[in-house]
């Protein structure tokens, strides 16, 4: 581990605790290798051709010093945007070659999030990692522990966590606006059909049998990372990996990490006791097209036991109190909090939060704001936290457990059954074979 980043972080944490200094000259911190709150972070981007491109633009206030992508053709546009940044295929080489990197942004496919984030944290780097945080439950638990152990500033890329809607939902529920919440419906009406695409057309419906040549400027072995080996195919890359079990977390991870965020925060969700799933059918390669997953959570302090139902590939039932002609949530998904004294409806990211029917919203006397608001983007919330030595909003200690909830839904989907969950032991207790999905094996040569 590089000693300089750790020295700087300890110093900044002490400064923040004392509240004595808000702008520290770089020379006070010991030279060019240190970053003052008033200076810029040295940031590296890993996985930059897709969502990473957007994340980097939100981080352009800082020094983008290194860019890493296994597909240099796909990433070429981004390389041109940051001509001063050194380019790499392998994140391990990048981290070894440029010790001056303060922080990394990770937007690779889901199955490589954990190994990259863990390596960066071991080296004392702050980490921004796209959602879902990891590919399996075990990885989520390990990243949350590691972030605390290494004392780095982390953030998962569920950008709705920095928005207004989720804060309104929390404040209203904690104010008692809808009474006790014993039931939540959440949904994503999208699907990846046909398999082999996310939002692009495709001719593939199962794992392709042909083996086209690997495009120039692409390192397929690093793209596979810890996943089992299979030949390259454009059915997996670029951007069409989410539906495949070996690479993506399906809609449960893709949109669940956004939509279930407000429930996890507002209702202080911990480990569920059980998760039950039914779907339109399973196959050994892809996530189901349509599924219903039901979670049962125990009482939490003064909050009663609760049922959370996730509808994947379809919408939740329309509540009777929603006025005729009014849209249910957002066309792509949403969430309903069903309380003893009313209902809150919101979109995928908590946007458009309202009590329903509208007459209740108009009559409701909103409480004073109790949660701090985030200025600017979710990425900038992380940047400020890095410089101040404080947790970001969706730090791994929060987003790790949120991701666990989502990925337990995937475990139940693979079993097509009800599983009983011992969260402390991180173990399915009624179906031992389900634990093979809790922690999936890595390919030889890879480890967490």
C-alpha positions in Angstrom: 0.0 0.0 0.0 1.3 3.5 -0.9 2.1 5.4 2.3 1.4 8.9 1.0 -2.4 8.5 0.3 -2.9 7.1 3.8 -0.9 10.0 5.4 -3.0 12.5 3.6 -6.3 10.8 4.5 -5.4 10.7 8.2 -4.5 14.4 8.1 -7.6 15.5 6.4 -9.8 13.4 8.7 -8.2 15.1 11.7 -8.7 18.5 10.1 -12.4 17.8 9.4 -12.9 16.6 13.0 -11.3 19.8 14.5 -13.2 22.1 12.0 -10.1 24.4 12.2 -9.2 24.6 8.5 -11.3 24.6 5.4 -8.6 25.3 2.8 -5.2 23.8 3.3 -2.2 24.9 1.1 -0.7 22.0 -0.7 2.8 22.7 0.8 1.4 22.2 4.3 0.5 18.7 3.4 4.0 17.7 2.4 4.5 18.4 -1.3 3.0 17.6 -4.7 2.1 14.0 -3.7 -0.7 15.2 -1.4 -4.1 16.6 -2.1 -5.6 19.5 -0.1 -9.3 20.1 0.1 -8.8 23.0 -2.2 -6.8 21.0 -4.7 -7.8 18.4 -7.3 -7.9 14.6 -7.0 -5.9 12.5 -9.4 -8.6 10.2 -10.8 -8.3 7.1 -12.9 -11.2 5.7 -14.9 -11.7 1.9 -15.3 -14.3 0.8 -17.9 -14.9 4.0 -19.7 -16.8 3.3 -23.0 -20.3 3.1 -21.6 -21.7 4.6 -18.3 -18.1 5.4 -17.3 -18.0 8.0 -20.0 -20.8 9.9 -18.3 -19.2 9.4 -14.8 -15.9 10.9 -16.0 -17.6 14.0 -17.4 -19.1 14.5 -14.0 -15.6 14.2 -12.5 -13.9 16.6 -15.0 -13.4 19.1 -12.2 -10.5 16.9 -11.1 -7.3 15.6 -12.8 -8.1 12.6 -15.0 -4.7 11.1 -15.1 -5.3 7.5 -16.2 -7.8 5.6 -18.3 -8.2 1.9 -18.5 -10.4 -0.2 -20.8 -10.1 -3.7 -22.3 -11.5 -2.4 -25.6 -9.5 0.5 -26.9 -11.7 0.8 -30.0 -14.8 1.2 -27.9 -13.0 3.6 -25.6 -11.3 5.6 -28.3 -13.7 8.6 -28.1 -13.0 8.9 -24.3 -9.3 8.6 -24.8 -9.5 11.6 -27.1 -11.4 13.6 -24.5 -8.6 13.3 -22.0 -5.4 13.4 -24.0 -3.2 14.0 -20.9 -4.3 10.7 -19.4 -2.2 7.6 -19.8 -4.1 4.6 -21.2 -4.1 0.9 -20.2 -5.8 -2.4 -20.9 -5.1 -3.8 -17.4 -6.1 -2.0 -14.2 -3.4 -3.8 -12.3 -0.7 -2.4 -14.5 -2.2 1.0 -14.2 -2.3 1.0 -10.4 1.2 -0.3 -10.2 2.6 2.2 -12.7 0.9 5.4 -11.4 1.1 5.5 -7.6 0.0 9.1 -7.7 -3.6 8.1 -8.4 -5.8 9.2 -5.5 -9.1 7.7 -6.6 -10.6 5.4 -9.2 -14.0 5.3 -11.0 -15.1 1.8 -11.9 -17.8 1.2 -14.6 -16.9 -2.2 -15.9 -19.4 -5.1 -16.2 -20.8 -6.3 -12.9 -18.7 -9.4 -12.6 -15.4 -7.5 -12.4 -16.5 -4.7 -10.0 -15.4 -6.5 -6.8 -11.9 -7.6 -7.9 -11.1 -4.1 -9.2 -12.5 -2.2 -6.3 -10.8 -4.5 -3.8 -7.4 -4.1 -5.4 -7.8 -0.3 -5.5 -8.8 -0.1 -1.8 -5.8 -2.3 -0.8 -3.6 0.3 -2.4 -5.3 3.1 -0.4 -7.4 4.5 -3.3 -10.9 6.1 -3.0 -13.4 4.2 -5.1 -16.5 5.1 -7.0 -18.1 1.9 -8.4 -21.1 1.7 -10.6 -24.2 -0.2 -9.5 -24.8 -2.9 -8.6 -21.8 -2.9 -6.4 -20.9 -6.5 -7.0 -21.9 -9.7 -8.8 -22.7 -11.8 -5.7 -23.7 -11.4 -2.1 -20.3 -12.5 -0.7 -18.5 -9.8 -2.7 -20.8 -7.1 -1.4 -20.1 -8.2 2.2 -16.3 -8.2 1.6 -16.2 -4.8 -0.1 -18.2 -3.2 2.7 -15.7 -4.6 5.3 -12.7 -3.7 3.2 -13.8 -0.1 2.8 -13.9 0.3 6.6 -10.6 -1.6 7.0 -8.7 0.6 4.6 -10.3 3.8 5.5 -11.0 5.0 2.0 -14.0 7.0 0.7 -16.4 5.0 -1.4 -19.6 5.6 -3.4 -21.8 3.3 -5.4 -23.2 4.8 -8.6 -26.9 4.7 -7.7 -27.3 8.4 -8.5 -30.8 8.7 -7.1 -29.3 8.5 -3.6 -28.1 12.1 -4.1 -31.4 13.4 -5.4 -34.3 15.2 -3.7 -36.9 12.4 -4.1 -35.4 9.8 -1.8 -34.9 12.5 0.9 -38.6 13.5 0.7 -39.6 9.8 1.0 -37.5 9.4 4.1 -38.6 12.6 5.7 -42.3 11.9 5.1 -42.2 8.3 6.3 -40.2 9.3 9.4 -42.8 12.1 10.0 -45.6 9.5 10.0 -47.2 10.7 6.8 -48.6 7.3 5.9 -48.4 5.6 9.3 -46.8 2.2 9.7 -45.4 0.7 6.5 -45.9 -3.0 6.4 -45.8 -3.5 2.6 -43.9 -2.1 -0.4 -44.3 -2.9 -4.0 -41.4 -2.1 -6.4 -41.1 -2.9 -10.1 -39.2 -2.6 -13.3 -41.3 -3.1 -16.5 -38.2 -3.5 -18.7 -36.6 -6.7 -19.9 -33.5 -7.7 -21.9 -35.4 -9.7 -24.5 -34.1 -10.9 -26.9 -31.2 -12.2 -24.9 -27.9 -10.8 -26.0 -29.0 -7.2 -25.8 -29.9 -4.6 -23.3 -31.3 -1.7 -25.3 -30.0 -2.8 -28.8 -31.5 -5.2 -31.3 -30.0 -8.6 -31.4 -30.4 -12.0 -33.2 -29.2 -14.1 -30.3 -31.7 -15.9 -28.0 -29.3 -18.2 -26.1 -25.5 -18.5 -25.7 -24.1 -18.3 -29.3 -22.2 -21.2 -30.7 -20.2 -19.4 -33.3 -16.8 -17.9 -32.5 -16.2 -14.7 -34.4 -12.6 -13.2 -34.4 -11.7 -10.9 -31.5 -11.7 -7.3 -32.7 -8.4 -5.5 -32.8 -7.5 -3.6 -29.6 -9.4 -5.8 -27.3 -8.2 -8.0 -24.4 -10.8 -10.6 -23.9 -9.1 -12.4 -21.1 -9.1 -9.3 -18.9 -12.7 -8.6 -19.9 -13.7 -12.1 -18.6 -11.8 -11.5 -15.4 -12.9 -14.0 -12.7 -15.8 -15.4 -14.9 -15.6 -18.8 -16.4 -13.9 -18.8 -19.8 -16.0 -18.6 -23.0 -15.1 -17.4 -26.5 -15.5 -13.7 -27.4 -18.8 -12.8 -29.0 -20.6 -9.5 -29.6 -23.6 -11.0 -27.8 -21.7 -10.1 -24.6 -19.7 -7.0 -25.5 -20.1 -4.1 -25.8 -22.9 -3.3 -23.5 -25.0 -6.5 -23.9 -23.7 -8.4 -20.9 -26.3 -7.6 -18.3 -28.7 -10.5 -19.1 -26.0 -13.2 -18.9 -25.6 -14.9 -15.5 -21.9 -15.0 -15.6 -21.5 -11.3 -16.2 -24.5 -9.3 -15.2 -27.0 -9.1 -12.3 -30.1 -8.8 -14.4 -32.8 -6.2 -13.7 -32.7 -7.1 -10.0 -29.2 -5.6 -9.9 -29.5 -3.1 -12.7 -32.7 -1.3 -11.6 -33.2 -2.8 -8.2 -30.1 -1.0 -6.9 -31.9 2.2 -7.8 -35.6 1.5 -7.0 -35.0 -0.4 -3.7 -32.7 2.4 -2.4 -35.5 4.5 -1.0 -37.0 1.5 0.8 -33.7 0.5 2.3 -33.0 4.0 3.6 -36.5 5.1 4.7 -37.4 1.7 6.3 -33.9 1.0 7.6 -33.9 -2.5 6.0 -31.4 -5.0 7.3 -31.2 -8.7 6.4 -34.4 -10.3 5.2 -35.6 -13.5 6.8 -36.8 -15.0 3.6 -37.0 -14.4 -0.1 -39.4 -16.2 -2.5 -39.3 -16.0 -6.3 -41.3 -17.3 -9.2 -40.6 -16.6 -12.9 -41.6 -17.4 -16.4 -38.8 -20.0 -16.7 -35.1 -20.5 -16.1 -32.2 -21.5 -18.3 -28.5 -22.0 -17.4 -27.3 -18.8 -19.2 -29.6 -15.9 -18.6 -31.7 -14.1 -15.9 -35.4 -14.6 -16.3 -37.5 -12.2 -18.4 -40.4 -11.9 -15.9 -40.2 -12.6 -12.2 -41.9 -11.8 -8.9 -39.7 -11.8 -5.8 -41.1 -11.4 -2.3 -39.0 -10.5 0.7 -40.0 -10.7 4.3 -38.1 -8.4 6.7 -38.3 -8.7 10.6 -39.2 -5.7 12.8 -36.6 -3.0 13.0 -36.7 -1.0 16.2 -40.1 0.7 16.2 -40.7 -0.3 12.6 -43.0 -3.4 12.1 -42.3 -6.5 10.1 -42.6 -5.8 6.4 -43.2 -7.5 3.0 -41.4 -6.1 -0.1 -42.5 -7.4 -3.5 -40.3 -6.9 -6.6 -42.0 -7.2 -10.0 -39.5 -7.7 -12.8 -40.6 -7.3 -16.4 -44.0 -6.1 -15.4 -45.7 -3.5 -13.3 -47.1 -3.8 -9.8 -50.8 -4.0 -9.3 -52.4 -0.6 -9.6 -53.5 0.7 -6.2 -57.2 1.5 -5.8 -56.5 5.0 -4.4 -54.6 6.1 -7.6 -56.9 8.3 -9.6 -58.2 7.2 -13.0 -56.0 8.5 -15.9 -53.0 9.0 -13.6 -49.8 7.1 -14.4 -48.5 4.5 -12.0 -44.9 5.5 -11.1 -42.7 5.9 -14.2 -43.1 4.0 -17.5 -39.9 2.1 -16.7 -40.6 1.3 -13.0 -41.4 2.7 -9.6 -42.2 2.1 -6.0 -45.3 2.1 -3.7 -45.0 2.5 0.1 -48.3 1.2 1.6 -48.9 2.5 5.1 -51.6 2.1 7.6 -52.7 5.7 6.9 -51.8 6.2 3.2 -49.6 5.5 0.3 -46.5 7.1 -1.3 -45.8 6.6 -5.0 -42.5 7.4 -6.7 -40.5 6.6 -9.8 -37.4 4.5 -10.4 -35.0 6.9 -8.5 -37.5 8.2 -6.0 -38.4 11.0 -8.4 -41.9 12.4 -8.4 -42.6 11.3 -4.9 -46.3 12.0 -4.0 -48.9 10.9 -1.5 -51.8 9.4 -3.3 -54.5 10.3 -4.1 -53.6 13.9 -4.9 -56.0 15.2 -2.3 -53.9 13.7 0.4 -50.8 15.3 -1.0 -52.4 18.7 -1.0 -53.7 18.3 2.6 -50.3 17.1 3.9 -48.3 19.6 6.0 -44.7 18.7 5.0 -42.2 18.5 7.8 -39.1 20.6 7.9 -36.1 19.1 6.1 -34.0 16.9 8.3 -31.6 15.4 5.8 -28.8 17.4 4.1 -29.2 18.0 0.4 -26.5 17.2 -2.1 -25.2 20.0 -4.2 -24.5 18.9 -7.8 -24.0 15.4 -9.0 -23.6 12.1 -7.2 -20.1 11.9 -8.4 -19.3 15.3 -6.9 -20.7 14.2 -3.6 -18.0 11.5 -3.7 -15.3 14.0 -4.6 -16.2 16.3 -1.7 -16.3 13.4 0.6 -12.8 12.3 -0.5 -11.4 15.7 0.2 -13.1 16.2 3.5 -12.4 12.7 4.8 -16.1 12.0 5.4 -18.4 9.2 4.1 -20.2 9.8 0.8 -24.0 9.2 0.7 -24.0 5.7 -0.8 -20.7 4.5 0.7 -20.0 0.8 0.7 -21.2 0.4 4.3 -24.6 1.4 3.0 -24.6 0.3 -0.6 -23.1 -3.1 0.2 -26.1 -4.2 2.2 -28.5 -2.7 -0.4 -26.7 -4.7 -3.1 -27.0 -7.8 -0.9 -30.8 -7.4 -0.8 -31.0 -7.1 -4.6 -28.7 -10.1 -5.2 -30.5 -12.3 -2.8 -33.5 -11.8 -5.1 -31.3 -13.3 -7.9 -30.4 -16.3 -5.6 -34.1 -17.0 -5.0 -34.8 -16.6 -8.8 -32.1 -19.3 -9.6 -33.7 -21.6 -7.1 -37.3 -20.7 -8.2 -38.3 -21.2 -4.6 -38.4 -19.7 -1.2 -35.1 -19.4 0.6 -34.6 -18.7 4.3 -31.7 -16.4 5.0 -29.3 -16.1 8.0 -27.8 -12.7 7.3 -25.3 -12.8 10.1 -23.9 -16.2 8.9 -24.4 -15.2 5.3 -26.1 -18.5 4.6 -29.2 -20.0 3.1 -30.5 -22.4 5.7 -33.2 -24.4 4.0 -31.7 -25.0 0.6 -28.0 -25.7 0.9 -27.5 -25.8 -2.8 -28.5 -22.1 -3.0 -25.3 -21.1 -1.2 -23.4 -21.9 -4.5 -25.1 -18.7 -5.8 -24.2 -16.6 -2.7 -20.5 -17.0 -3.4 -19.7 -18.0 -7.0 -16.3 -19.5 -7.8 -13.6 -17.5 -9.6 -11.6 -18.6 -12.6 -8.1 -19.8 -11.9 -5.7 -16.9 -11.5 -8.3 -14.6 -9.9 -9.1 -13.9 -6.3 -10.8 -11.3 -4.2 
